[in-house]
Amino acid sequence: MSKNIKTAFVLGAGLGTRLRPLTDERPKPLVPIFNRLLITFALDHLIAAGITRFVVNTHHRPEAYSRLLGEESGQAEYRGCSISFRHEPHLLETGGGILNARDLIGDEPFMVYNGDVLADFPLQTLLSSHQRSGRIATLALRGSGGERRIQCNPTTGCITDMRGLIGGRSEPAFLFTGVSVFSPEIFQFIPPHEKISIIPVLVDLMRRGMPVGGEVIKEGVWFDIGNLPAYMEVHQALTVGGHQFSYLPPDWLEPIQIGARVDEEAVITGWSSVAAGAEVEKFARLENVIVWPGAKVNAGLALKNSIVTPSGVCQSDCGSPDAGAHSFP
């Protein structure tokens, strides 16, 4: 078996258009989930699997990474692990982003993790599968949640089609989690200076007869926080379902955080959350409301199914049929 994989490329450059207006002033991976930035779930998940170096690409509102993660001159540190940032003035998508960060990623196998998903499943299963197989890529798949557009042969562990681009396949379809492992040989197959997804790159490899692996992982949870209802639903699911993240301390979820200023005559119910640095004034009534750091809820205001940011109040219908996908065991 090869030596342990230590580097991960975390995708942080997306626009997050479906999550507007929450993403108007910060990239999607930096929206808070209760008391934690979304991207830190990915970082902690990866650290638990042995990752010690991170590369993060940026595009929309890159200054938010400086403000919230302490980025300075393209570098930051998180829990003793280095983070190198690579800015993309023009979006390059996953494949182009990987190639654009080649010098930072290095010449060893590496992981790729979408910075806008929230997941907790055993990454070691994926890493071991990739190392055993010797394939150029191995994708973490699930059998439920969202669109299942990756066909894979469970017996061989080989992906046979992606998004129907090859066609004519009968293997079962799975969800791609946005988590994968690549060997450094992938760099030579990504067209330079192009905005390109990694999907057509992998499909081209499959057509050439180079196997691409898929590891179906049933354990754990996976959420795609694609839009406002999905953002609200993940708070509800974590409060009601009580999932304990394997890589976080048991007391990580604080509905009303230390440092939040909440008047004793305010009423807060449901799966509401009030962040440190936020203020809820007298007689305010909140039901299923997420209050961001620096936000203020004025005295007597009644809100339900809403997000309160420093810029204002955003209403969200948590029962929307367009809510994002999630996958439980």
Beta strands, then each sheet from edge to edge (+ up, - down):
strand 1: 7-11
strand 2: 32-33
strand 3: 36-37
strand 4: 53-58
strand 5: 75-78
strand 6: 81-87
strand 7: 110-114
strand 8: 117-120
strand 9: 137-142
strand 10: 150-153
strand 11: 158-162
strand 12: 173-182
strand 13: 213-216
strand 14: 221-224
strand 15: 261-262
strand 16: 267-269
strand 17: 273-274
strand 18: 279-280
strand 19: 285-291
strand 20: 296-297
strand 21: 302-309
strand 22: 312-315
strand 23: 326-327
sheet 1: 5+ 6- 4- 1- 7- 12+ 9- 13-
sheet 2: 5+ 6- 4- 1- 7- 12+ 10- 11+
sheet 3: 2+ 3-
sheet 4: 8+ 14- 23+
sheet 5: 15+ 18+ 20+
sheet 6: 16+ 19+ 17+
sheet 7: 16+ 19+ 21+ 22-
end
